[in-house]
């Protein structure tokens, strides 16, 4: 911690004094952390009424940091590489959240609930681009998409962990229904009115 403080002090001392006189906190922040390009999925994080644990799981998923079996195997940990949700392939980030039959079935059921047509043949990149596009803005539909996507990711991750560690499982319809129920509870104002009009 002391080393970090000393490094930060050295960074601050290298900043031009002319810059420090105007909005110094902002200049110090930018000097220490630098400027990075904005990620496309940042829109999913803001104005999202989802549960904090679901938002964190989605953030980890967007970074590709969740501990799927391919990542664990790269670290030398001996685990079964098969996807526990579909047994149709090896578990990886792309497979678990976008290629798995179980995950696709849950997502299609949620989109059916929201009355949105989706292309089941979308690749991981296309799917993420589509979700980000649908979630842009502050409209009721965009906020619903953010919430449903985050809860969907969390629901899939939780179901995967339940099957591995607790040896319990739910059907695709049960996972989708749980996501819809949580979204109905968390939604506020116009979002709640919109979701309550939809029959699951």
ABEGO torsion letter per residue (X at the ends): XAAAAAAAAAAAAABBAAAAABGAAAAAAAAAAEBBBBBAAAAAABGBABBAAAAAAAAAAAAGABBBAAAAAAAGBBBBABBAAAGABBBBAAAAAAABAAAAAAAAAAAAAAGBBBBAABBAAAAAAAAAAAABEABAAAAAAAAAAAAAAAAAAAAAAAAAAAGBBBBAAAAAAAAAAAAAAABBEAAAAAAAABBX
